[in-house]
């Protein structure tokens, strides 16, 4: 049987757990870079275009945070602007 290891960090996007051991980095700048790439992936030609076509709209993220698993401490945070331009 395999060994179960708790990841050090988790990424939450719009309040839902998204990635484990995400490798994004633990600062706001690296999270912001990743979230913009992720948002663009829903547009035409992006790897998640099929999701947008299914929903009939582009589900751009509005909030994301990187959290330390053991303590629950938020180490990186991003929130979309009121009139976010993608």
ZIDA-V473903 format. One record per residue. N is the residue number from 1. RES is the residue in one small letter. PHI is phi in whole degrees, 0 to 359 (none if undefined). Layout:
# ZIDA-V473903
<<N | RES | PHI> <N | RES | PHI>>
This chain:
# ZIDA-V473903
<<1 | x | none> <2 | x | 280> <3 | x | 265> <4 | x | 269> <5 | x | 237> <6 | x | 278> <7 | x | 298> <8 | x | 289> <9 | x | 234> <10 | x | 224> <11 | x | 252> <12 | x | 245> <13 | x | 241> <14 | x | 54> <15 | x | 81> <16 | x | 244> <17 | x | 304> <18 | x | 239> <19 | x | 225> <20 | x | 246> <21 | x | 48> <22 | x | 293> <23 | x | 67> <24 | x | 282> <25 | x | 113> <26 | x | 246> <27 | x | 224> <28 | x | 296> <29 | x | 294> <30 | x | 291> <31 | x | 294> <32 | x | 297> <33 | x | 301> <34 | x | 295> <35 | x | 293> <36 | x | 293> <37 | x | 296> <38 | x | 297> <39 | x | 299> <40 | x | 295> <41 | x | 293> <42 | x | 274> <43 | x | 281> <44 | x | 302> <45 | x | 92> <46 | x | 277> <47 | x | 292> <48 | x | 254> <49 | x | 303> <50 | x | 300> <51 | x | 293> <52 | x | 297> <53 | x | 295> <54 | x | 295> <55 | x | 279> <56 | x | 67> <57 | x | 200> <58 | x | 266> <59 | x | 276> <60 | x | 300> <61 | x | 290> <62 | x | 247> <63 | x | 202> <64 | x | 211> <65 | x | 208> <66 | x | 257> <67 | x | 235> <68 | x | 286> <69 | x | 301> <70 | x | 292> <71 | x | 255> <72 | x | 80> <73 | x | 288> <74 | x | 276> <75 | x | 255> <76 | x | 211> <77 | x | 218> <78 | x | 220> <79 | x | 225> <80 | x | 296> <81 | x | 290> <82 | x | 303> <83 | x | 240> <84 | x | 296> <85 | x | 252> <86 | x | 262>>
